Structures are given as structure tokens and as C-alpha cells.
Amino acid sequence: MYKFYLNLDRSPERRQTFDETWTRFKATDGHSFTDDEPILSRMISMWNIHEKEHRAKCGCWQSHYNMLSHIRNNKLNRVIVVEDDALQVNDIDIDLLSKCKNFTYIGGYFANIKMFDGPLKQHECPESHYGINQIDKTECRILMTLSYYIPHWTIARDILDYLDSKARIRAIDVMLYNIVKVPQDYVYPAIFVEADFESTIHKKSRHRHPNQYYLLT
């Protein structure tokens, strides 16, 4: 099994929570982009949010794209990917993950299909059982690319094919919902939650974090 965490050069303090079983994958710093970097105009949010936040959002997208490319190009199977603010709260059950066949969230939060309707409240969440659950895309979506598991490299290939087919892009967690060719599951309860670090994307720290039950609290 491979375990990667995405980390910016300017965030060395976040590396302290990862031991030698993890491999650091250098994240892309959107603030280093030149003004003519294509992704800056390709990302739809260029008109909706502050430029610094837009650049950070583009950097996050590019970081996951590069990570998925690494998985595809090296044909890596059984890969865990987390962002560097992921905090492990449950054991990584290797036997359970070995049963995963699809792109599988191991952290994040339930949200409405219509983005403007926000996260789901507890009584709105799908009924989940311990272990692997399939996401019903007619019912909800999971947001954040905080942590996920890719059992086979061809899944990364299919995600990249979809991303490459789009002239305009959105946040990668938003785009994942629309990839018909890539079914999505989630492990319940989540293995990772979001630690209370200062956000590297939003100008103000997020005060609500997803818990192990995929609720934003």
C-alpha cells in the first residue's frame, strides 16, 4: 500500500503529523503561478472570489491532478492520498480497503447535490453501515479531497481523462461528482477528519470541520 500526503514547501509544520510510513508529495503553490498560467483562466472561480483565494484553489486542483498523474504514470495500486491537514482518527483497516473496487472517500462531508444548498444536516444524511458504502449520487455528494483511496491506477487515469476533456474547470471535489465513469464509495466512519490548521486557501480559517460521520460541524 502507498500512502501520500500533499504538502506545500511553505507549510513544513504540517509534516510533523506524518511518520516514516508516509511519502510527502510536493503540492503546487498557486501563488507562484505567473499571470499567464492557463489554469488561472481555466478555473471558473476567477470571477467569483479574491485573486489570492483563486490562486490557492487552482494550486490545490493542480496538486491533486499531479498526484493522480503520478499514480497513473507509475501504475500504482492501493494508494491513500491525503491533504496535509488530514488528521487520522480511526485505524487504516487494510483488510477493509482491500475490498474497495471504486474511488473511495475516507474523509470529507455530505453535501447537497445543489451546491448552494450547502452541507447535509444529520437527519438528511444517508443511512450508513460500518465499512464500505456506495454513494447514491441522486441523494447527495461528498465534498473535500481531504482523503481518498484509489485501489487501482486505472481509476486515476479515468479521472484525468475527464478533467482533461473540460475546457473550464471547477474545484476538483466538485468535478468528481460528475464523472459517470468513476463510481464513488466511502468508508464509514471516516478514517480522517480535518485538523484545525489555518487554511491555505481561504483568507479566514474554516471554523467548521468534517467529523468521522461525514458531517460538517
N, C-alpha and C positions, 0 to 999 in steps of 0.2 A: 504494500500500500504506500502511496505517495501522499505527503502532507505539505502543502504550500501555504504561506501567508503572504499577502500583498502588503508592501510597506514602502513608504516614501523615504528617500535619503534624509529628509529633514525631520523625520519622526523616529529617532533612534530609541527614545524612551519606550516606545510601544513594543520593541523587540524583547523586552525583559520578560514578558509573559509566555514566551515560546522557548521550549527546551530544544535539545540537540536532535530530537526526532522530527523537527520541522525544518523545512527549507525556505529561506527567505527568497521571494520573487520581487524584484525591484518594481515598484509601482511608478506609473507615469505622472509627473508633476505638471498639471495643466498650466501652472504659472510660468513654466519655461517655454511654452509654445510661442513661436513668432506670430505676429498678427495675421500672416497669410497661411497659417496652418489650416488645411482643409477641414479638419474636424470642427473647428470653431464655427464655421458657417453651415456645416452639415447638421449640427445638433440644433434641433428646433428651439430649444430654450434660449437661444441667443437674443431673442426679442422680449423675453419674459422675466428674466432675473438679472441681478447685478453681474457685471462682467467678471469679477473675481470668482463669484459662485459658479458662473457659467464655465469658466476655465477649469475650475476644480471638478465640476461634473463631467466635463469632457475628458479630463485626466483619469477619472475613475472608470469611465467607459473604456478608454484605451487600455487601461491596466488589465481589465478583465478580458478584453479582446486579445491582448498579448499573451495572457495566461492560457486562454483557450487555444491559441495558435501553438503555444509550446506543447500542450497536451496532444494536439493533432499531429504536429510535425514529428514528434518523438513517439507517437503511438503509445501513449501512457494509459494504462488501465488502472482502475481502482484509485481514483485521485480525490482527495479532500482539498478544497480551496476555501480559505477564509480571509476576510479582511483583518487588518491588524488591530481592530478594536473588538474583535470577537473574543468573548470570554467563555471558556468551557465550563458547563455546569452539570453535564451528565457524561457518563463514560462513552467512549467511542467503541461501540459494540461491533467488532469486526465480523462476527458471525451474522449479525443482522444486516450490515451493509453489504455483505457478500450476496445477499438475496435481492439487492436492488438491481433493477434492469433499466431504469429510466433516470433522467436527470432528477436528482433528489435534493430538496432543501433540507438542511439540518439546522436551520435558524431563519429568522425573519418574522413577518407578521401577516395575518389575514387582512385583506382589504377588499373593498367593493370592486366589482368589475368596472363601474364608472368611477374613475379616479377622484372626481370632485366630491364623491360621497364619503371618502375617507376610509379609515380602518374599520373593521368589524368590531362590534361590541360583543361581549362574552356570549349573550343569548343568541347572537346571529351567527356564531362560528359553526362550521360543520362538525358533526359528531365524529370524534377521532378515537381510534383504538391504539393501544400501545404497539409500536413498531412502525411498519411502512404503510402509509395511507396514500391513496390516489387523490389528486386534486381534481375536483369537479369544476371545470372552467366555466360552466354555466351558473355556478353558485358564487364563486369568489376567485381571487388571485392571491398569491403570496408576493409581498414586496420585500425589497432589500436583497442584495447579493452578499450579505454578511457571511454566509457559509453555505456551501453546497457540496454534493458528492457526484462525481462522474464515473460510473462503473466501466465505461468503455470509450475509447478515444473517438469512435465514430460519432458519438453524441456531440462532442466539441466541434467536430467537422460540420455537422448539420446545423448547429447554432451559427457558426461562422458563415456558412453558405447563405443563411437567411440574412444575417447582418450585412453581408457584402451586397446583397440584392437590393438594399434600400438606399435611395439617393439621400433621403433625410432620415435622421435617427433621433431617438429619444433615449432616456436613461435605460440602461441595459436590463434592469429588473422589470421595467415596464414592457420592453420589447419581448421578453421571454414568453409572456402570456400569449402572444400572437403566433408563436412558432408551432404550427399544427404538427409538423413532422417530429417534434420533440415532446413526448408526453412528460408530465411532471408529477412527482410524488413528494412526500415529505415524511420525515421521521418524527414520531411523536412519543414522548415530549422531545422538544428540540435539544440538540447537543450543545448548541452555542446560543448565548444571548449577547446583546450589545453592551460593552463596558462603558463606563461613564467618562470617556475621554472628551476633550474639546474637539468638536467636529472640524475636519479639514476641508469640508465642503461648504457648510452653512456658516454664515457670519456669526451666528449665535449658536451656542451649544444646544443640542437637542435635549429637551427635558423629559421626553417620553422615550422609553426603550422597550423593545420586544422582550417578552419573557419566554420561558420554556414552553408555554402553551400557545405561542404564536399570537399573543395579544399585545397590543401597544399600550403600555401602562405608564 
